[in-house]
Amino acid sequence: MNTLDHHFHHAQNLLRGNTLSHQPAAQKAVAPIFYELTPGDGAMYEIPTYIRVRIRQFDFDNRCRAVAYIDRLRMILRSAA
């Protein structure tokens, strides 16, 4: 095994054994409590209007790009046929 392979496997084993990447058992037991909405909490998790507008704009831009790509692809295929 050469040195590069050795370093790669050593780093991989360190990452696998990293306890910081695993959730402790106590945290797993408490986590569902924080995921459940209690009455009155719904408004706290609403997406602000300016972010909703940006999301819609990005979606619209992406759809326009996809339609333009499909149109270009159709023209290429028609010219090749």
Residue pairs with C-beta under 8 A, 6 or more apart in sequence:
1 9
15 21
23 31
37 45
47 55
